[in-house]
Each structure stands twice: as structure tokens, then as C-alpha cells.
Amino acid sequence: MKLVVKRNKVILSLLAAAVLAAAAVVFAVYASLSFVERHYALIKKDMPIPEGRQTLQGKFRESDITLAQIEKAGWSLGHLLSPKEGALYAKKYAFLGLDCLSFHIIYGKDDRVRLKIPAFE
């Protein structure tokens, strides 16, 4: 009888630990997503790239990405960008180096924000 009680306590302890671990993971994901959304919202159209970098406070890893790669990922850009924009280029900003917590910013030849793409959605 004592063995059954001990086994039940161990099972309940393991279940409680699993529930706590799951809750911690959910909280961490929610907090990270909120952080990314908050910084994404701070980037404004026509903001110069140095000001954008300062706004992101070095919390995001910046890397180059092509417009073709963005479109390949499922974002149609044709109707969002004007042909008279001229030469455009894009940067990817990833929080913690994770692609699932990243967004793209398309810049014009004057190094100002033309379009933001929330890849984290």
C-alpha cells in the first residue's frame, strides 16, 4: 500500500513539473513575441536606417535578404511597391537569431524605410 502511495506522489510530482515547464515555455514564447511586435511597431515609414538600428537597440541580428527571398517566403510585394521607387534592398531583423521571430524591412536608395513585413506572424 505504501508503495502505491509513493508511486502516486511521484506521478503527481512529475505531472506538476510538466505543467510548470509547459507554462514557462508558453510564457517565454509570449514574452518574446510581444518584444518583437513592440520593436516592429517602433519602426516607421521614411525612418533612416541608422535611426531604425538605434530603435532596435542591438537586440536584433541584422542580415541581408533579397526581395525574391521575401516573395519566395510567401509575401507578394508587387502591389505594395511602386516601380518608381527605384533601387530597393531589404534587411532581415531576427530576435535571438530565430527566423520565426523576425521581420523584414525594405529600404529605398536613400536608406529610408519603404515597407515593413512582419515575418513573425
C-alpha positions, 0 to 999 in steps of 0.5 A, a space after each residue: 500500500 505504501 508503495 502505491 502511495 509513493 508511486 502516486 506522489 511521484 506521478 503527481 510530482 512529475 505531472 506538476 513539473 510538466 505543467 510548470 515547464 509547459 507554462 514557462 515555455 508558453 510564457 517565454 514564447 509570449 514574452 518574446 513575441 510581444 518584444 518583437 511586435 513592440 520593436 516592429 511597431 517602433 519602426 516607421 515609414 521614411 525612418 533612416 536606417 541608422 535611426 531604425 538600428 538605434 530603435 532596435 537597440 542591438 537586440 536584433 541580428 541584422 542580415 541581408 535578404 533579397 526581395 525574391 527571398 521575401 516573395 519566395 517566403 510567401 509575401 507578394 510585394 508587387 502591389 505594395 511597391 511602386 516601380 518608381 521607387 527605384 533601387 530597393 534592398 531589404 534587411 532581415 531583423 531576427 530576435 535571438 537569431 530565430 527566423 520565426 521571430 523576425 521581420 523584414 524591412 525594405 529600404 529605398 536608395 536613400 536608406 529610408 524605410 519603404 515597407 515593413 513585413 512582419 515575418 513573425 506572424 
